[in-house]
Amino acid sequence: METGVHSPFAALTFIVAPAMLTNASCVLAMSTINRMLKTRERMRELLLESEKDHCPPEDTARADRQVARVERQATLLMHALASIYVALGSFALATLVSLLGAAFVQLQNQVFLRGTAAAGIFLGLIGVSGLVLGSVNLFHATQLSLVNIREEATVIRERQRKRRHGITLPKTDGDGRGAVDTSRSR
């Protein structure tokens, strides 16, 4: 056996690494798409809430803050998804380049081998950069989601505290997000 570089196991390693990263990128892309859909659902809830009559001013202000955060979250998720797609494409190309390099190793053309190795490494670096950037955007989107959750938890605790102390709360539509207009006929 000549060297470890010409071993079929070495070639397999160069092919498997980007292929596994391609799979990881696909899973991350699917979860990001699910998060985007949930963000869309939350924005729709906020839209329906904004159309209600007779909402207390504090509920309107809270909804306005949440709309801004959910919109920013959707933007971050879209940027994350774009980065993940770049990573996915880069890893897929890196896998193809590695396969070509392994297939043509018998030619022993050093220029071709170095070129495919350089291309594979370059594509791998682009892919990793895309995953890192996508992960950073996902982290920031998650932080915005946590801010909304904490704000809603504060509202719930405040309303429960008022109920425990016998303070009358305005009638709501059942979800605690605004007064019900009972004067209109349905």
GROMACS elastic network, one bead per residue, 0.5 to 0.9 nm:
[ bonds ]
;  ai    aj funct       b0    kb
    1     4     6  0.80590   500
    1     6     6  0.82731   500
    1     7     6  0.78519   500
    2     5     6  0.83218   500
    2     6     6  0.68718   500
    2     7     6  0.81251   500
    3     6     6  0.56787   500
    3     7     6  0.68421   500
    4     7     6  0.50645   500
    4     8     6  0.86022   500
    4     9     6  0.82945   500
    4    10     6  0.66555   500
    5     8     6  0.82905   500
    5     9     6  0.86857   500
    5    10     6  0.58697   500
    5    11     6  0.75573   500
    6     9     6  0.84149   500
    6    10     6  0.69114   500
    6    11     6  0.74166   500
    6   102     6  0.87506   500
    6   105     6  0.75587   500
    6   106     6  0.89103   500
    7    10     6  0.52733   500
    7    11     6  0.66791   500
    7    12     6  0.87511   500
    8    11     6  0.51089   500
    8    12     6  0.61153   500
    8    13     6  0.86574   500
    8   102     6  0.82870   500
    9    13     6  0.61548   500
    9    14     6  0.87505   500
   10    13     6  0.50750   500
   10    14     6  0.64848   500
   10    15     6  0.88180   500
   11    14     6  0.52173   500
   11    15     6  0.64132   500
   11    16     6  0.86983   500
   11    98     6  0.76189   500
   11    99     6  0.79202   500
   11   101     6  0.83625   500
   11   102     6  0.56692   500
   11   103     6  0.89992   500
   12    15     6  0.50904   500
   12    16     6  0.59206   500
   12    17     6  0.85626   500
   12    98     6  0.88771   500
   12    99     6  0.86183   500
   12   102     6  0.82951   500
   13    16     6  0.51787   500
   13    17     6  0.61232   500
   13    18     6  0.89985   500
   14    17     6  0.58730   500
   14    18     6  0.72738   500
   14    94     6  0.89528   500
   14    95     6  0.77121   500
   14    98     6  0.60903   500
   14    99     6  0.82216   500
   14   102     6  0.86021   500
   14   120     6  0.87239   500
   15    18     6  0.60908   500
   15    19     6  0.63738   500
   15    20     6  0.88837   500
   15    94     6  0.80095   500
   15    95     6  0.53029   500
   15    96     6  0.79174   500
   15    97     6  0.86297   500
   15    98     6  0.55349   500
   15    99     6  0.62491   500
   15   102     6  0.85389   500
   16    20     6  0.59984   500
   16    21     6  0.85525   500
   16    95     6  0.75609   500
   17    20     6  0.53061   500
   17    21     6  0.63458   500
   17    22     6  0.86652   500
   17    91     6  0.88423   500
   17    95     6  0.80467   500
   18    22     6  0.60192   500
   18    23     6  0.86336   500
   18    90     6  0.86902   500
   18    91     6  0.50809   500
   18    92     6  0.68963   500
   18    93     6  0.86211   500
   18    94     6  0.62041   500
   18    95     6  0.54110   500
   18    98     6  0.87583   500
   18   120     6  0.89401   500
   18   124     6  0.70237   500
   18   127     6  0.88813   500
   19    23     6  0.64006   500
   19    24     6  0.87641   500
   19    91     6  0.67266   500
   19    92     6  0.67279   500
   19    94     6  0.83260   500
   19    95     6  0.59348   500
   20    23     6  0.50620   500
   20    24     6  0.62735   500
   20    25     6  0.86095   500
   20    91     6  0.86972   500
   21    25     6  0.60399   500
   21    26     6  0.85697   500
   21    87     6  0.86394   500
   21    88     6  0.78269   500
   21    91     6  0.64792   500
   21    92     6  0.86998   500
   21   127     6  0.84026   500
   21   128     6  0.85842   500
   22    25     6  0.50570   500
   22    26     6  0.62830   500
   22    27     6  0.88392   500
   22    87     6  0.77262   500
   22    88     6  0.53344   500
   22    89     6  0.79149   500
   22    90     6  0.83688   500
   22    91     6  0.53553   500
   22    92     6  0.61071   500
   22    95     6  0.86914   500
   22   127     6  0.88002   500
   23    26     6  0.51022   500
   23    27     6  0.64525   500
   23    28     6  0.87330   500
   23    88     6  0.81880   500
   24    27     6  0.52131   500
   24    28     6  0.62421   500
   24    29     6  0.85963   500
   24    88     6  0.86469   500
   25    28     6  0.50281   500
   25    29     6  0.60061   500
   25    30     6  0.86160   500
   25    84     6  0.62415   500
   25    85     6  0.76959   500
   25    87     6  0.68644   500
   25    88     6  0.55360   500
   25    91     6  0.86181   500
   25   131     6  0.73388   500
   26    29     6  0.50183   500
   26    30     6  0.62126   500
   26    31     6  0.86846   500
   26    84     6  0.81532   500
   26    85     6  0.83643   500
   26    88     6  0.68977   500
   27    30     6  0.51977   500
   27    31     6  0.63053   500
   27    32     6  0.86118   500
   28    31     6  0.52086   500
   28    32     6  0.61040   500
   28    33     6  0.86300   500
   28    81     6  0.86153   500
   28    84     6  0.73915   500
   28   131     6  0.88473   500
   28   135     6  0.89565   500
   29    32     6  0.50517   500
   29    33     6  0.61792   500
   29    34     6  0.86855   500
   29    80     6  0.86018   500
   29    81     6  0.61818   500
   29    84     6  0.62011   500
   29    85     6  0.72660   500
   29    88     6  0.87446   500
   30    33     6  0.51138   500
   30    34     6  0.63194   500
   30    35     6  0.87201   500
   31    34     6  0.50256   500
   31    35     6  0.62537   500
   31    36     6  0.86417   500
   32    36     6  0.61530   500
   32    37     6  0.86570   500
   32    77     6  0.66835   500
   32    78     6  0.85117   500
   32    80     6  0.76780   500
   32    81     6  0.64760   500
   32   138     6  0.78016   500
   33    37     6  0.62703   500
   33    38     6  0.87020   500
   33    77     6  0.81338   500
   33    78     6  0.87402   500
   33    81     6  0.75043   500
   34    37     6  0.50897   500
   34    38     6  0.62935   500
   34    39     6  0.86333   500
   35    38     6  0.50378   500
   35    39     6  0.61451   500
   35    40     6  0.85975   500
   35    74     6  0.87229   500
   35    77     6  0.76435   500
   36    39     6  0.50056   500
   36    40     6  0.62362   500
   36    41     6  0.86994   500
   36    73     6  0.85612   500
   36    74     6  0.62744   500
   36    77     6  0.63425   500
   36    78     6  0.76948   500
   37    41     6  0.62615   500
   37    42     6  0.86913   500
   38    42     6  0.62002   500
   38    43     6  0.86170   500
   39    42     6  0.50553   500
   39    43     6  0.62059   500
   39    44     6  0.86148   500
   39    70     6  0.65198   500
   39    71     6  0.82811   500
   39    73     6  0.75084   500
   39    74     6  0.63922   500
   40    43     6  0.50938   500
   40    44     6  0.62385   500
   40    45     6  0.87291   500
   40    70     6  0.84475   500
   40    74     6  0.77990   500
   41    44     6  0.50472   500
   41    45     6  0.63256   500
   41    46     6  0.87371   500
   42    45     6  0.50106   500
   42    46     6  0.62739   500
   42    47     6  0.86119   500
   42    67     6  0.89052   500
   42    70     6  0.75754   500
   43    47     6  0.61227   500
   43    48     6  0.86755   500
   43    66     6  0.87795   500
   43    67     6  0.67527   500
   43    70     6  0.66946   500
   43    71     6  0.78132   500
   44    48     6  0.62540   500
   44    49     6  0.85208   500
   45    48     6  0.51646   500
   45    49     6  0.61190   500
   45    50     6  0.86093   500
   46    50     6  0.60803   500
   46    51     6  0.87543   500
   46    63     6  0.66194   500
   46    64     6  0.86875   500
   46    66     6  0.80078   500
   46    67     6  0.68330   500
   47    50     6  0.50801   500
   47    51     6  0.65384   500
   47    67     6  0.86020   500
   48    51     6  0.52822   500
   48    52     6  0.69681   500
   49    52     6  0.55621   500
   49    55     6  0.87042   500
   49    60     6  0.87738   500
   49    63     6  0.79292   500
   49   177     6  0.71861   500
   49   178     6  0.77287   500
   50    53     6  0.81932   500
   50    55     6  0.83805   500
   50    60     6  0.73899   500
   50    63     6  0.75317   500
   50    64     6  0.87877   500
   52    55     6  0.66739   500
   52   178     6  0.72598   500
   52   179     6  0.80644   500
   52   180     6  0.80776   500
   52   181     6  0.85084   500
   53   178     6  0.79885   500
   53   179     6  0.73313   500
   53   180     6  0.74396   500
   53   181     6  0.66097   500
   54    57     6  0.88216   500
   54   178     6  0.69657   500
   54   179     6  0.56360   500
   54   180     6  0.71983   500
   54   181     6  0.68799   500
   55    58     6  0.82211   500
   55    59     6  0.63466   500
   55    60     6  0.64246   500
   55   172     6  0.88390   500
   55   177     6  0.76031   500
   55   179     6  0.53977   500
   55   180     6  0.82673   500
   56    59     6  0.53890   500
   56    60     6  0.64741   500
   56    61     6  0.88548   500
   56   170     6  0.83935   500
   56   177     6  0.88059   500
   56   178     6  0.64546   500
   56   179     6  0.71577   500
   57    60     6  0.50149   500
   57    61     6  0.61354   500
   57    62     6  0.85322   500
   58    61     6  0.51090   500
   58    62     6  0.60853   500
   58    63     6  0.85400   500
   59    62     6  0.50465   500
   59    63     6  0.60529   500
   59    64     6  0.85637   500
   59   177     6  0.66961   500
   59   178     6  0.68733   500
   60    63     6  0.50980   500
   60    64     6  0.61951   500
   60    65     6  0.87459   500
   60   178     6  0.86606   500
   61    64     6  0.50746   500
   61    65     6  0.63504   500
   61    66     6  0.86814   500
   62    65     6  0.51706   500
   62    66     6  0.62121   500
   62    67     6  0.86266   500
   62   151     6  0.80898   500
   62   152     6  0.87201   500
   63    66     6  0.50055   500
   63    67     6  0.60291   500
   63    68     6  0.86629   500
   64    67     6  0.51278   500
   64    68     6  0.64316   500
   64    69     6  0.87888   500
   65    68     6  0.53045   500
   65    69     6  0.63754   500
   65    70     6  0.87199   500
   65   148     6  0.86435   500
   66    70     6  0.59352   500
   66    71     6  0.83436   500
   66   147     6  0.87752   500
   66   148     6  0.62548   500
   66   151     6  0.88562   500
   67    70     6  0.51771   500
   67    71     6  0.60098   500
   67    72     6  0.85417   500
   68    71     6  0.51791   500
   68    72     6  0.62129   500
   68    73     6  0.85617   500
   69    72     6  0.50440   500
   69    73     6  0.59846   500
   69    74     6  0.85861   500
   69   141     6  0.89019   500
   69   144     6  0.60658   500
   69   145     6  0.77400   500
   69   147     6  0.84008   500
   69   148     6  0.76151   500
   70    74     6  0.61400   500
   70    75     6  0.86391   500
   70   141     6  0.86334   500
   70   144     6  0.73682   500
   70   145     6  0.74485   500
   70   148     6  0.83940   500
   71    74     6  0.51419   500
   71    75     6  0.63860   500
   71    76     6  0.87729   500
   72    75     6  0.50677   500
   72    76     6  0.62480   500
   72    77     6  0.86189   500
   72   141     6  0.76757   500
   72   144     6  0.79985   500
   73    76     6  0.50946   500
   73    77     6  0.61329   500
   73    78     6  0.86045   500
   73   137     6  0.89078   500
   73   138     6  0.86815   500
   73   140     6  0.76862   500
   73   142     6  0.77481   500
   73   143     6  0.87934   500
   73   144     6  0.63201   500
   73   145     6  0.74122   500
   74    77     6  0.50232   500
   74    78     6  0.61439   500
   74    79     6  0.86753   500
   74   141     6  0.75805   500
   75    78     6  0.50904   500
   75    79     6  0.62938   500
   75    80     6  0.85729   500
   75   141     6  0.85272   500
   76    79     6  0.51185   500
   76    80     6  0.60654   500
   76    81     6  0.85352   500
   76   134     6  0.87905   500
   76   137     6  0.53510   500
   76   138     6  0.68122   500
   76   140     6  0.72004   500
   76   141     6  0.58149   500
   77    81     6  0.60264   500
   77    82     6  0.85898   500
   77   134     6  0.82308   500
   77   137     6  0.65593   500
   77   138     6  0.61581   500
   77   140     6  0.89495   500
   77   141     6  0.65105   500
   78    81     6  0.50397   500
   78    82     6  0.62338   500
   78    83     6  0.86733   500
   78   137     6  0.88064   500
   79    82     6  0.51211   500
   79    83     6  0.62642   500
   79    84     6  0.86167   500
   79   133     6  0.86427   500
   79   134     6  0.70216   500
   79   137     6  0.68768   500
   79   138     6  0.88585   500
   80    83     6  0.51235   500
   80    84     6  0.61062   500
   80    85     6  0.85921   500
   80   130     6  0.84203   500
   80   131     6  0.83865   500
   80   133     6  0.68466   500
   80   135     6  0.68099   500
   80   136     6  0.77718   500
   80   137     6  0.52652   500
   80   138     6  0.61454   500
   81    84     6  0.50068   500
   81    85     6  0.61109   500
   81    86     6  0.86283   500
   81   134     6  0.65862   500
   81   137     6  0.89433   500
   81   138     6  0.88751   500
   82    85     6  0.51223   500
   82    86     6  0.63159   500
   82    87     6  0.86827   500
   82   130     6  0.83887   500
   82   134     6  0.76800   500
   83    86     6  0.50966   500
   83    87     6  0.62290   500
   83    88     6  0.85905   500
   83   127     6  0.86257   500
   83   129     6  0.82639   500
   83   131     6  0.65458   500
   83   132     6  0.84300   500
   83   133     6  0.63500   500
   83   134     6  0.51262   500
   83   135     6  0.88283   500
   84    88     6  0.60293   500
   84    89     6  0.86114   500
   84   127     6  0.80636   500
   84   130     6  0.56246   500
   84   131     6  0.55738   500
   84   132     6  0.87262   500
   84   133     6  0.81188   500
   84   134     6  0.56627   500
   84   135     6  0.84709   500
   85    89     6  0.61569   500
   85    90     6  0.84563   500
   85   127     6  0.89690   500
   85   130     6  0.78701   500
   85   131     6  0.88941   500
   86    89     6  0.52184   500
   86    90     6  0.60632   500
   86    91     6  0.85937   500
   86   126     6  0.77826   500
   86   127     6  0.66038   500
   86   130     6  0.60410   500
   86   131     6  0.84631   500
   87    90     6  0.50350   500
   87    91     6  0.60645   500
   87    92     6  0.84814   500
   87   123     6  0.86211   500
   87   124     6  0.82447   500
   87   125     6  0.89668   500
   87   126     6  0.65359   500
   87   128     6  0.64688   500
   87   129     6  0.73223   500
   87   131     6  0.59076   500
   87   134     6  0.89116   500
   88    91     6  0.53046   500
   88    92     6  0.61628   500
   88    93     6  0.86228   500
   88   127     6  0.66450   500
   88   130     6  0.83616   500
   88   131     6  0.85863   500
   89    92     6  0.50944   500
   89    93     6  0.61220   500
   89    94     6  0.84773   500
   89   123     6  0.88181   500
   89   127     6  0.75834   500
   90    93     6  0.51192   500
   90    94     6  0.59889   500
   90    95     6  0.85530   500
   90   120     6  0.89456   500
   90   122     6  0.88409   500
   90   123     6  0.50892   500
   90   124     6  0.63849   500
   90   125     6  0.84284   500
   90   126     6  0.63527   500
   90   127     6  0.50128   500
   90   128     6  0.87252   500
   90   130     6  0.87841   500
   91    95     6  0.61230   500
   91    96     6  0.86405   500
   91   120     6  0.86519   500
   91   123     6  0.65642   500
   91   124     6  0.58955   500
   91   126     6  0.83302   500
   91   127     6  0.56773   500
   91   128     6  0.84625   500
   92    95     6  0.51273   500
   92    96     6  0.63927   500
   92    97     6  0.87348   500
   92   123     6  0.88697   500
   93    97     6  0.60655   500
   93    98     6  0.84502   500
   93   120     6  0.77228   500
   93   123     6  0.69529   500
   93   124     6  0.86888   500
   94    97     6  0.50632   500
   94    98     6  0.60332   500
   94    99     6  0.85118   500
   94   119     6  0.73378   500
   94   121     6  0.74164   500
   94   122     6  0.82419   500
   94   123     6  0.54645   500
   94   124     6  0.60817   500
   94   127     6  0.88066   500
   95    98     6  0.50988   500
   95    99     6  0.61545   500
   95   100     6  0.86674   500
   95   120     6  0.74838   500
   95   124     6  0.89780   500
   96    99     6  0.50239   500
   96   100     6  0.62118   500
   96   101     6  0.85717   500
   96   120     6  0.85125   500
   97   100     6  0.50790   500
   97   101     6  0.61078   500
   97   102     6  0.85760   500
   97   116     6  0.60103   500
   97   117     6  0.78638   500
   97   119     6  0.70963   500
   97   120     6  0.58086   500
   98   102     6  0.60768   500
   98   103     6  0.84721   500
   98   116     6  0.69179   500
   98   117     6  0.72102   500
   98   119     6  0.87825   500
   98   120     6  0.62112   500
   99   102     6  0.50964   500
   99   103     6  0.60327   500
   99   104     6  0.86069   500
  100   103     6  0.50182   500
  100   104     6  0.61478   500
  100   105     6  0.85050   500
  100   116     6  0.76572   500
  101   104     6  0.52955   500
  101   105     6  0.60112   500
  101   112     6  0.78461   500
  101   113     6  0.60449   500
  101   114     6  0.89061   500
  101   115     6  0.88374   500
  101   116     6  0.57258   500
  101   117     6  0.72279   500
  102   105     6  0.52281   500
  102   106     6  0.82471   500
  102   113     6  0.86557   500
  103   106     6  0.72781   500
  103   107     6  0.88564   500
  104   107     6  0.54770   500
  104   108     6  0.75071   500
  104   109     6  0.82598   500
  104   112     6  0.84461   500
  104   113     6  0.78425   500
  105   108     6  0.55512   500
  105   109     6  0.75833   500
  105   110     6  0.89808   500
  105   112     6  0.89441   500
  105   113     6  0.69569   500
  106   109     6  0.82172   500
  107   110     6  0.86544   500
  107   112     6  0.89299   500
  107   113     6  0.89829   500
  108   111     6  0.88611   500
  108   112     6  0.83035   500
  108   113     6  0.74856   500
  109   112     6  0.54157   500
  109   113     6  0.61619   500
  109   114     6  0.86067   500
  110   113     6  0.50052   500
  110   114     6  0.59056   500
  110   115     6  0.82837   500
  111   114     6  0.52376   500
  111   115     6  0.59723   500
  111   116     6  0.86058   500
  112   115     6  0.50061   500
  112   116     6  0.61328   500
  112   117     6  0.84880   500
  113   116     6  0.52701   500
  113   117     6  0.60747   500
  113   118     6  0.85239   500
  114   117     6  0.50201   500
  114   118     6  0.59834   500
  114   119     6  0.84567   500
  115   118     6  0.51327   500
  115   119     6  0.60627   500
  115   120     6  0.84993   500
  116   120     6  0.59777   500
  116   121     6  0.85203   500
  117   120     6  0.50965   500
  117   121     6  0.61674   500
  117   122     6  0.85274   500
  118   121     6  0.51601   500
  118   122     6  0.60170   500
  118   123     6  0.85276   500
  119   122     6  0.50483   500
  119   123     6  0.60380   500
  119   124     6  0.84002   500
  120   123     6  0.52151   500
  120   124     6  0.60269   500
  120   125     6  0.86186   500
  121   125     6  0.61553   500
  121   126     6  0.86556   500
  122   125     6  0.51488   500
  122   126     6  0.63211   500
  122   127     6  0.86421   500
  123   126     6  0.50601   500
  123   127     6  0.61280   500
  123   128     6  0.86501   500
  124   128     6  0.61500   500
  124   129     6  0.85003   500
  125   128     6  0.51176   500
  125   129     6  0.60313   500
  125   130     6  0.84946   500
  126   129     6  0.50640   500
  126   130     6  0.61339   500
  126   131     6  0.87022   500
  127   130     6  0.50517   500
  127   131     6  0.62940   500
  127   132     6  0.86768   500
  128   131     6  0.50571   500
  128   132     6  0.61673   500
  128   133     6  0.85919   500
  129   132     6  0.50955   500
  129   133     6  0.60913   500
  129   134     6  0.84102   500
  130   133     6  0.51664   500
  130   134     6  0.59257   500
  130   135     6  0.84007   500
  131   134     6  0.50372   500
  131   135     6  0.59573   500
  131   136     6  0.85571   500
  132   135     6  0.50578   500
  132   136     6  0.62061   500
  132   137     6  0.87212   500
  133   136     6  0.51290   500
  133   137     6  0.63385   500
  133   138     6  0.86328   500
  134   137     6  0.51765   500
  134   138     6  0.61360   500
  134   139     6  0.86026   500
  135   139     6  0.60784   500
  135   140     6  0.86707   500
  136   139     6  0.50702   500
  136   140     6  0.63703   500
  136   141     6  0.86871   500
  137   140     6  0.51427   500
  137   141     6  0.61569   500
  137   142     6  0.85739   500
  138   141     6  0.50169   500
  138   142     6  0.61101   500
  138   143     6  0.86373   500
  139   142     6  0.50669   500
  139   143     6  0.62995   500
  139   144     6  0.88798   500
  140   143     6  0.50156   500
  140   144     6  0.64765   500
  140   145     6  0.87723   500
  141   144     6  0.52205   500
  141   145     6  0.63896   500
  141   146     6  0.87679   500
  142   146     6  0.62157   500
  142   147     6  0.87345   500
  143   146     6  0.50288   500
  143   147     6  0.63496   500
  143   148     6  0.88710   500
  144   147     6  0.50767   500
  144   148     6  0.64912   500
  144   149     6  0.87392   500
  145   148     6  0.52223   500
  145   149     6  0.62705   500
  145   150     6  0.86999   500
  146   150     6  0.60751   500
  146   151     6  0.85175   500
  147   150     6  0.51648   500
  147   151     6  0.61580   500
  147   152     6  0.86537   500
  148   151     6  0.50953   500
  148   152     6  0.61834   500
  148   153     6  0.85267   500
  149   152     6  0.51972   500
  149   153     6  0.60812   500
  149   154     6  0.86159   500
  150   154     6  0.61367   500
  150   155     6  0.86829   500
  151   154     6  0.51105   500
  151   155     6  0.63855   500
  151   156     6  0.87525   500
  152   155     6  0.50563   500
  152   156     6  0.62128   500
  152   157     6  0.86423   500
  153   156     6  0.50509   500
  153   157     6  0.61234   500
  153   158     6  0.85226   500
  154   157     6  0.51513   500
  154   158     6  0.60788   500
  154   159     6  0.85771   500
  155   158     6  0.51254   500
  155   159     6  0.61465   500
  155   160     6  0.85757   500
  156   159     6  0.51856   500
  156   160     6  0.61417   500
  156   161     6  0.85539   500
  156   176     6  0.82858   500
  157   160     6  0.50610   500
  157   161     6  0.60289   500
  157   162     6  0.86030   500
  158   161     6  0.50333   500
  158   162     6  0.62277   500
  158   163     6  0.86522   500
  159   162     6  0.51240   500
  159   163     6  0.62324   500
  159   164     6  0.86848   500
  159   169     6  0.76540   500
  159   176     6  0.87943   500
  160   163     6  0.50339   500
  160   164     6  0.61697   500
  160   165     6  0.86561   500
  161   164     6  0.51331   500
  161   165     6  0.63095   500
  161   166     6  0.87051   500
  161   167     6  0.85763   500
  162   165     6  0.51580   500
  162   166     6  0.61924   500
  162   168     6  0.73685   500
  162   169     6  0.75542   500
  163   166     6  0.50843   500
  163   167     6  0.56220   500
  163   168     6  0.69761   500
  163   169     6  0.74599   500
  164   167     6  0.76019   500
  168   171     6  0.89981   500
  169   172     6  0.85224   500
  170   178     6  0.80411   500
  170   179     6  0.62155   500
  170   180     6  0.87118   500
  171   174     6  0.83629   500
  171   176     6  0.83794   500
  171   178     6  0.75415   500
  171   179     6  0.51537   500
  171   180     6  0.61578   500
  171   181     6  0.89824   500
  172   175     6  0.68949   500
  172   176     6  0.54396   500
  172   177     6  0.64313   500
  172   178     6  0.50167   500
  172   180     6  0.52170   500
  172   181     6  0.88987   500
  173   176     6  0.65579   500
  173   177     6  0.70381   500
  173   178     6  0.63380   500
  173   179     6  0.61457   500
  173   180     6  0.51442   500
  173   181     6  0.86724   500
  174   177     6  0.77636   500
  174   178     6  0.86191   500
  174   180     6  0.87241   500
  175   178     6  0.79511   500
  176   179     6  0.82099   500
  180   183     6  0.89190   500
  181   184     6  0.65267   500
  182   185     6  0.75608   500
